Amino acid sequence: MSEEQNEILRRGDKVIIARGVSRFKVAQHRLTGLFADVLALCYLYASVRLLILQLPKYKEAVKASTGQPVLYVPWAIVISAAIVVALFWGSLGRSLGGRVSNIEYSRNGSKKVSVFRRLLHALLNAIGMAPAYIGLWWLHTHDARYETWTLASLPLLILFLWALVDPKGRTLVDRIAGIEVSLPEYKEVADIRVRPRPWYTRSWGAAVLAMLILSYTTGWIITKIDLNALVKDAPRAKPLFIDLVTPDLFERTPTDQIARAKYQIPCSGNPPAPAQVEPGKPSLIITRGGTCGDRGDLIAVRGENFAPNSKGILYWVDPIGMKERVRGIQTDENGTFEYTFNVPNARGTDYEIHEVEAAISVPTGPWRATITLRMVIDKMIETIFLALMATTLGVIISIPISFLSARNLMIHNPLSATVYYITRTIMNIMRSIEPLIWALIFVVWVGIGPFAGVLALTLHTVAALAKLYSEAIESIDPGPIEAVTATGADRIQTIAYAVVPQMIPPFIAFTIYRWDINVRMSTVIGLVGGGGIGFLLIQWINLLQYRQAATAVWAIALVVAIMDYASAIVREKLV
């Protein structure tokens, strides 16, 4: 093994196998590598700046600032500096972009290029990018002078545009520096005697490691993760968790126990007679303050013969029958209670008769489903069929679109390639818009109800399934396609007999999984009136009725679990 091969192995590189690559392919990969490096450097700058702004010194400055942001650097300067650093990084070593785009620098077939030539290459590249720097500053300042300077510096781009006419895809900068740029195809070389160089000791590896450390450090600080609060404040969530594990499912028919005592405001010569305890019947008597007095007077009431260990409410009833809640009540094991309170400022004219009312609801009848459970079942059925219709319509529309979005079927001539890119772009845009937004649009369009939800989920289903189906088509085995094509079959026959049979299993799996997703998504679109269980869920949450909300949540979980088991059985039978 030669010294050069030993050096390659020591550095963990791979043997290059020459192959022909078009100049346009080289230019595309170089631009991709430069863009990746610039993006990575801008991300590092933004992460470091955000990290510094979290320091106490700068936090106070941020709060006090009303005009120019703290530690502000114009975006044009940031991007320009990132371009320059990326150019030097790519020329002096294997940058992150070079790794991504698989770019190699060499001279006369050898990867050993002198530092002088690399520096010259980077410097000329930086000079050639002058139109970009000036143009960015012009966009930032909107100064007409920089527009003129940008146009005047455009001839410098010839340093790069030369690659479009050079047979080897080299720019004038490459020629002047004596450097060749290639896209090698690698073949692994294994030698147990030589240990490859660790990835983190390379420039691209160090950049990736720095980005990861900065990302998680900045993310931890910005998102204000506080594990201490998670443990210390856990008791705050106890009432909510209790409601979630005790949903409002069943109840017994309640029997109301009501007793009243009369009270006159203010006293006259003929106040109402004191209430008496009736054996076996709920009774309420005033034990302190008499049966007449003024507003604000302190009185005491005692209830007897009520259901033991039961909860109720004590009301003040004015002369026209309007009730005002005074407080909650709780009976003891003997069915009695006693409370003291001030006479409320109730409405009414002088000498009218008011009443104190004790009301306790006692469950005595047979168990039955609550109104909440019945409403949840009705809306859950609506949710299932909403998701079913959206999934069915989405599958019908997405199947033909998926063939237009499959690269291996469409990239054969300019017309089909144009259709492919247009279809992909439209699907990406549709998929990037959340179903909640689509539901809001259709609620305005067709009105509140499940139809708006069906339309919203159908659009998102089409975009999602078209992508999944097309990727499944792109990953099919080309052998059957070649065999069918060799028999003289046309494009339609090839798809019918070589593509479709391979697509049925993944199509079924994706379709069932999408129905599962749509059931869960339908709870979200209900927030804006798109129908389904979500409409009830958001109402109960807003009213802080968490037991009722828990009923809806458990119903959703149950339906999703049943669908998961059912889909597993279907896949086992059909796939």
C-alpha positions in Angstrom: 0.0 0.0 0.0 1.4 3.4 -1.1 2.2 6.3 1.2 -0.7 8.3 -0.4 -3.2 5.5 0.3 -2.0 5.3 3.9 -2.6 9.0 4.3 -6.1 8.6 2.9 -6.9 5.8 5.3 -5.4 7.7 8.3 -7.7 10.7 7.5 -10.7 8.4 7.2 -11.2 9.3 3.5 -12.3 6.9 0.7 -10.8 5.9 -2.6 -12.2 7.9 -5.5 -13.6 6.2 -8.5 -13.7 8.5 -11.5 -17.0 9.1 -13.3 -18.3 11.6 -15.7 -20.4 14.5 -14.2 -21.9 17.4 -16.2 -20.7 20.9 -15.5 -24.2 21.9 -14.5 -24.3 19.1 -11.9 -21.0 20.5 -10.4 -22.4 24.0 -10.4 -25.6 22.8 -8.7 -23.7 21.0 -5.9 -21.4 24.0 -5.3 -24.3 26.3 -4.9 -26.0 23.8 -2.6 -22.8 23.5 -0.5 -22.4 27.3 -0.2 -26.1 27.8 0.8 -25.7 25.0 3.4 -22.6 26.7 4.9 -24.2 30.2 4.9 -27.3 28.9 6.5 -25.3 27.0 9.2 -23.2 30.1 10.0 -26.3 32.4 10.2 -27.9 29.9 12.5 -24.8 29.8 14.7 -24.8 33.6 14.9 -28.5 33.8 15.8 -28.1 31.1 18.4 -25.2 32.8 20.1 -26.9 36.2 20.0 -30.1 34.7 21.6 -27.9 33.0 24.2 -26.1 36.2 25.1 -29.4 38.1 25.3 -30.5 35.7 28.1 -27.8 37.0 30.4 -29.1 39.2 33.2 -27.1 42.2 32.0 -28.6 42.1 28.5 -32.1 41.1 29.7 -32.4 44.4 31.5 -31.1 46.2 28.4 -33.8 44.5 26.3 -36.6 45.5 28.6 -35.4 49.1 28.7 -34.8 49.4 24.9 -37.5 51.1 22.9 -35.8 51.7 19.6 -32.7 49.9 18.2 -32.6 46.2 19.3 -29.8 45.2 21.7 -26.7 43.8 20.0 -28.2 44.6 16.7 -26.2 43.8 13.5 -27.8 44.6 10.2 -29.0 41.4 8.4 -27.1 42.4 5.3 -23.8 42.4 7.2 -24.6 39.1 8.8 -25.4 37.3 5.6 -22.4 38.9 3.8 -20.0 37.9 6.6 -21.5 34.4 6.5 -20.8 34.2 2.8 -17.2 35.2 3.2 -16.6 32.8 6.1 -18.3 30.0 4.1 -16.1 30.6 1.1 -12.9 30.5 3.2 -14.2 27.5 5.1 -15.0 25.6 1.9 -11.7 26.4 0.3 -9.4 25.7 3.3 -11.1 22.4 4.4 -14.0 20.1 4.2 -16.9 22.3 5.2 -20.4 21.2 6.3 -21.7 22.3 2.9 -18.9 20.4 1.1 -19.9 17.3 3.1 -23.6 17.8 2.2 -22.9 18.4 -1.5 -20.0 15.9 -1.8 -17.6 18.5 -3.2 -13.8 17.6 -3.4 -10.9 20.0 -4.2 -7.9 18.5 -6.0 -4.9 19.4 -8.1 -3.5 17.2 -10.8 -5.5 14.3 -9.5 -4.2 14.6 -5.9 -6.2 15.9 -3.0 -3.1 17.5 -1.5 -3.6 21.2 -2.4 -1.2 23.8 -0.9 -2.5 26.3 1.7 -1.4 29.1 -0.6 -3.6 27.9 -3.4 -6.5 27.3 -1.1 -6.2 30.9 0.4 -5.9 32.3 -3.1 -9.0 30.4 -4.1 -11.0 31.6 -1.1 -9.9 35.2 -1.6 -10.8 35.3 -5.3 -14.2 33.7 -4.5 -14.8 36.4 -1.8 -13.9 39.2 -4.3 -16.2 37.6 -7.0 -19.1 37.7 -4.6 -18.9 41.5 -4.3 -22.2 42.1 -6.2 -24.0 40.0 -3.6 -22.6 42.0 -0.7 -23.5 45.4 -2.3 -26.9 44.1 -3.4 -27.7 42.9 0.1 -26.7 46.3 1.5 -28.8 48.0 -1.2 -31.8 45.9 -0.2 -31.2 46.9 3.5 -30.7 50.6 3.0 -32.7 51.3 -0.2 -30.0 53.7 -1.2 -29.9 54.4 -4.9 -26.1 54.7 -4.9 -25.8 51.0 -3.9 -28.0 50.1 -6.8 -25.6 51.7 -9.2 -22.6 50.0 -7.5 -24.3 46.6 -7.7 -24.8 47.0 -11.4 -21.3 48.2 -11.9 -19.9 45.1 -10.0 -21.9 42.6 -12.0 -19.0 41.8 -14.4 -17.2 40.2 -11.5 -19.7 37.3 -11.8 -17.8 36.2 -14.9 -15.4 34.6 -12.4 -18.2 32.1 -11.6 -20.2 32.0 -14.8 -17.2 30.7 -16.7 -18.0 27.3 -15.2 -21.0 27.1 -17.6 -18.8 27.0 -20.6 -15.7 25.2 -19.1 -15.7 21.5 -20.1 -14.8 20.5 -16.6 -17.2 22.9 -14.9 -14.3 25.0 -13.5 -14.7 28.7 -12.7 -12.0 31.3 -13.5 -11.2 31.3 -9.8 -10.5 27.6 -10.0 -8.3 28.0 -13.1 -6.3 30.9 -11.6 -5.8 29.1 -8.3 -5.0 25.9 -10.1 -7.7 23.8 -8.3 -10.1 21.3 -9.7 -13.5 20.7 -8.2 -15.1 17.3 -8.6 -18.0 15.2 -7.4 -16.4 11.8 -6.6 -18.1 8.6 -6.2 -16.8 6.8 -3.1 -16.0 3.2 -2.4 -15.4 2.1 1.1 -11.8 1.0 1.9 -11.5 -1.1 5.1 -8.2 -1.6 6.8 -8.3 -2.9 10.4 -4.7 -1.7 10.9 -5.6 1.9 10.5 -8.1 3.7 12.7 -10.2 6.3 10.8 -10.1 9.9 11.9 -13.1 10.7 14.3 -15.9 12.7 12.7 -15.8 15.4 15.4 -12.1 16.2 14.7 -13.1 17.4 11.2 -14.3 20.9 10.4 -17.7 19.9 9.3 -18.1 17.6 12.3 -17.0 20.4 14.7 -19.6 22.7 13.1 -22.4 20.1 13.5 -21.4 19.5 17.1 -21.3 23.3 17.8 -24.7 23.7 16.2 -26.2 20.9 18.3 -24.7 22.3 21.6 -25.9 25.8 20.8 -29.3 24.7 19.7 -30.1 22.7 22.9 -28.5 25.3 25.2 -30.4 28.2 23.6 -33.6 26.1 23.4 -33.3 25.2 27.1 -33.0 28.9 28.1 -35.5 30.4 25.7 -38.2 27.8 26.5 -37.6 28.5 30.2 -37.5 24.8 31.2 -37.8 24.6 35.0 -37.7 21.1 36.3 -38.0 22.4 39.9 -41.4 24.0 39.1 -42.5 20.7 37.4 -42.0 18.9 40.8 -42.8 21.7 43.3 -46.0 23.0 41.6 -47.4 19.5 40.9 -50.2 19.9 43.5 -51.7 22.7 41.4 -52.7 20.1 38.8 -54.2 17.7 41.3 -57.8 18.9 40.9 -57.5 18.8 37.1 -56.1 15.3 37.2 -58.9 14.2 39.5 -61.5 15.5 37.1 -59.7 13.8 34.2 -59.8 10.4 35.9 -63.4 10.8 37.0 -65.3 11.6 33.8 -69.0 12.4 33.9 -70.3 9.1 32.7 -73.2 7.8 34.8 -75.5 9.2 37.4 -78.6 8.2 39.5 -81.9 10.0 39.3 -81.7 12.8 41.9 -84.3 13.6 44.5 -84.4 17.2 45.7 -84.8 17.9 49.4 -85.9 21.5 50.0 -86.8 23.3 53.2 -87.5 27.0 53.8 -87.8 29.5 56.6 -89.4 32.9 56.4 -87.7 36.2 57.3 -89.1 39.8 57.2 -87.0 42.9 56.3 -87.3 45.1 58.4 -89.2 44.0 61.5 -92.9 45.0 61.8 -95.4 44.5 64.6 -96.4 41.1 63.1 -93.2 39.1 62.1 -93.5 35.6 60.6 -93.9 32.7 63.0 -90.8 30.6 63.6 -90.6 27.5 61.5 -91.1 24.2 63.3 -89.3 20.8 62.8 -91.6 18.3 61.2 -90.8 14.7 62.1 -89.4 12.7 59.0 -89.5 15.8 56.7 -86.6 18.1 55.8 -86.9 21.2 58.0 -85.1 24.6 58.3 -85.3 26.8 61.3 -83.7 30.1 62.2 -81.9 29.6 65.5 -80.4 33.1 66.0 -81.6 36.6 65.1 -85.3 35.8 65.0 -87.5 35.8 62.0 -87.1 39.5 61.1 -84.3 42.1 61.0 -82.4 44.4 58.7 -80.0 43.7 55.8 -76.6 42.8 57.2 -77.8 41.3 60.4 -76.2 38.1 61.6 -78.5 35.1 61.7 -78.0 31.3 62.2 -80.0 28.5 60.6 -80.2 24.8 61.3 -81.4 22.0 59.0 -82.7 18.7 60.2 -84.0 15.5 58.7 -82.0 15.8 55.5 -80.1 13.0 53.8 -76.9 12.2 55.9 -73.5 13.2 54.5 -74.9 15.1 51.6 -73.9 18.4 50.0 -76.3 21.2 49.0 -76.7 24.9 48.7 -78.2 27.6 50.9 -80.1 30.3 49.0 -81.7 33.6 49.9 -85.0 34.0 48.1 -86.4 37.5 47.6 -90.2 38.4 47.5 -90.4 37.9 43.7 -88.7 34.5 43.9 -85.2 35.4 42.7 -82.6 33.2 44.4 -79.1 34.4 45.6 -76.6 31.8 46.6 -75.4 32.2 50.2 -73.1 29.3 50.6 -72.6 25.6 50.2 -73.8 23.2 52.9 -72.8 19.7 54.2 -74.9 17.5 56.4 -73.5 15.3 59.1 -74.2 11.6 59.6 -77.5 12.5 61.3 -78.7 14.6 58.4 -78.3 18.0 60.2 -76.3 21.1 59.6 -76.0 24.6 61.1 -74.5 27.7 59.6 -74.2 31.4 60.5 -74.3 34.2 57.9 -75.2 37.9 57.3 -78.5 38.8 55.7 -77.7 39.7 52.1 -78.6 43.0 50.5 -81.6 41.5 48.8 -84.1 43.4 46.7 -87.6 44.2 48.0 -89.6 46.9 49.7 -90.0 47.3 53.5 -91.8 44.7 55.5 -91.9 42.2 52.7 -91.3 38.5 53.5 -88.1 36.8 52.3 -87.1 33.2 52.6 -84.0 31.2 53.4 -83.9 28.0 51.4 -81.8 24.8 51.9 -81.6 22.6 48.8 -79.9 19.2 48.8 -80.0 16.9 45.8 -79.9 13.2 46.8 -79.3 10.5 44.1 -81.8 7.8 44.8 -83.0 6.4 41.5 -81.4 3.8 39.1 -78.1 4.5 37.4 -78.3 6.0 33.9 -76.0 7.7 31.3 -75.4 11.4 32.0 -76.4 14.0 29.5 -72.7 14.6 28.9 -72.1 11.0 27.9 -75.1 11.0 25.6 -73.9 14.2 23.9 -70.4 12.8 23.6 -71.6 9.6 22.0 -73.6 11.6 19.4 -70.7 13.8 18.6 -68.2 11.0 18.5 -70.3 9.2 15.9 -70.4 12.4 13.9 -66.6 12.7 14.3 -66.0 9.1 13.1 -68.1 9.6 10.0 -66.6 13.1 9.4 -63.1 11.4 9.4 -64.4 8.6 7.2 -65.8 10.9 4.5 -62.7 13.1 4.6 -60.4 10.0 4.3 -62.5 8.5 1.5 -62.6 11.7 -0.6 -58.9 12.3 0.1 -57.9 8.8 -1.1 -60.0 9.1 -4.3 -58.3 12.4 -5.1 -54.8 11.6 -3.9 -54.3 8.4 -5.8 -54.1 9.9 -9.3 -52.2 12.9 -7.9 -49.6 10.5 -6.3 -48.7 9.1 -9.8 -48.1 12.7 -11.0 -45.9 13.3 -8.0 -43.7 10.3 -8.4 -40.3 11.2 -9.7 -39.5 7.8 -11.2 -42.6 8.0 -13.3 -42.6 11.6 -14.4 -39.0 12.7 -14.9 -38.6 11.5 -18.5 -39.4 14.5 -20.6 -39.7 18.3 -20.1 -43.6 18.2 -20.1 -44.0 15.5 -17.5 -41.2 17.0 -15.4 -43.0 20.3 -15.4 -46.2 18.5 -14.3 -44.2 16.8 -11.5 -42.8 20.0 -10.1 -46.1 21.9 -10.3 -47.9 19.1 -8.5 -45.3 18.7 -5.8 -45.3 22.5 -5.2 -49.1 22.6 -4.9 -49.2 19.6 -2.5 -46.4 21.1 -0.3 -48.4 24.4 0.0 -51.6 22.6 0.9 -49.8 20.4 3.4 -48.1 23.3 5.1 -51.5 24.9 5.9 -52.9 23.4 9.1 -56.4 21.8 9.0 -57.5 24.4 11.6 -56.9 27.2 9.1 -58.7 25.2 6.3 -61.6 24.6 8.7 -61.8 28.4 9.5 -61.9 29.2 5.8 -64.7 26.6 5.1 -66.7 27.6 8.2 -66.9 31.1 6.6 -67.5 29.6 3.2 -70.2 26.9 3.9 -71.2 27.7 7.5 -70.6 26.1 10.9 -71.0 22.3 10.9 -69.4 19.0 10.0 -69.4 19.7 6.2 -66.8 22.4 6.8 -64.8 19.9 8.8 -65.0 17.3 6.0 -63.7 19.8 3.4 -60.9 20.9 5.6 -59.7 17.4 6.4 -60.1 16.3 2.8 -57.7 19.0 1.5 -55.1 18.1 4.1 -55.6 14.4 3.5 -55.1 14.8 -0.2 -51.8 16.7 0.3 -50.5 14.2 3.0 -51.5 11.0 1.2 -50.3 12.2 -2.2 -46.9 12.6 -0.7 -46.9 9.2 1.1 -48.3 7.4 -1.9 -45.8 9.1 -4.3 -42.8 8.2 -2.1 -44.1 4.6 -1.9 -44.2 4.6 -5.7 -40.7 6.0 -5.9 -39.4 3.2 -3.7 -40.9 0.3 -5.7 -38.7 -2.5 -7.1 -37.7 -1.5 -10.7 -37.4 -5.1 -11.8 -41.1 -5.8 -12.5 -41.3 -2.4 -14.4 -38.4 -3.4 -16.6 -39.8 -6.8 -17.2 -43.3 -5.5 -18.2 -41.7 -2.7 -20.3 -39.6 -5.3 -22.1 -42.8 -7.0 -23.3 -43.7 -3.9 -25.2 -46.3 -2.6 -22.7 -47.1 1.1 -22.8 -47.0 3.5 -19.8 -50.6 2.8 -18.6 -50.1 -1.0 -18.9 -46.7 -0.7 -17.0 -48.4 1.2 -14.2 -51.3 -1.3 -14.0 -49.3 -4.5 -14.0 -45.9 -3.5 -12.5 -46.6 -0.5 -10.2 -50.1 -1.0 -8.8 -49.5 -4.5 -7.4 -46.6 -3.2 -5.4 -48.6 -0.3 -4.2 -51.6 -2.0 -2.7 -50.0 -3.0 0.7 -48.5 0.4 1.5 -51.6 2.2 0.2 -53.8 0.3 2.6 -51.5 0.9 5.5 -51.3 4.7 4.8 -55.0 5.0 4.3 -55.9 3.3 7.6 -53.3 5.4 9.4 -54.7 8.5 7.8 -58.2 7.7 9.0 -56.8 7.4 12.5 -55.1 10.8 12.1 -58.3 12.4 10.8 -60.3 11.2 13.8 -57.9 13.0 16.1 -57.6 16.0 13.8 -61.4 16.4 13.8 -61.3 17.2 17.5 -59.1 20.2 16.6 -61.1 21.6 13.7 -64.1 21.5 16.0 -62.5 24.4 17.9 -63.5 26.8 15.1 -66.9 25.2 14.4 -65.9 22.5 12.0 -68.2 19.9 13.7 -67.4 16.8 15.6 -66.5 16.2 19.3 -64.0 19.1 19.3 -66.9 21.6 19.3 -68.1 20.3 22.7 -64.6 19.8 24.0 -63.6 23.5 23.6 -66.9 24.7 25.2 -66.4 22.5 28.3 -62.7 23.6 28.6 -63.7 27.3 28.3 -66.3 26.8 31.0 -63.8 25.0 33.2 -66.0 21.9 33.2 -63.1 19.4 33.2 -65.2 16.3 34.2 -67.3 16.8 31.1 -64.1 17.5 29.0 -62.6 14.3 30.4 -65.6 12.4 29.1 -64.8 13.6 25.6 -61.1 13.0 25.9 -61.6 9.4 27.1 -64.1 8.8 24.2 -61.5 10.0 21.7 -58.9 7.7 23.3 -61.2 4.7 23.2 -62.2 5.2 19.6 -58.5 5.7 18.5 -57.5 2.5 20.4 -60.4 0.5 18.8 -59.4 1.8 15.3 -55.8 0.8 16.0 -56.7 -2.7 16.8 -59.1 -2.9 13.9 -56.5 -1.5 11.4 -54.0 -4.1 12.7 -56.5 -6.9 11.9 -57.2 -5.4 8.4 -53.5 -5.1 7.6 -52.9 -8.7 8.7 -55.7 -9.9 6.4 -55.0 -7.7 3.3 -51.3 -6.7 3.4 
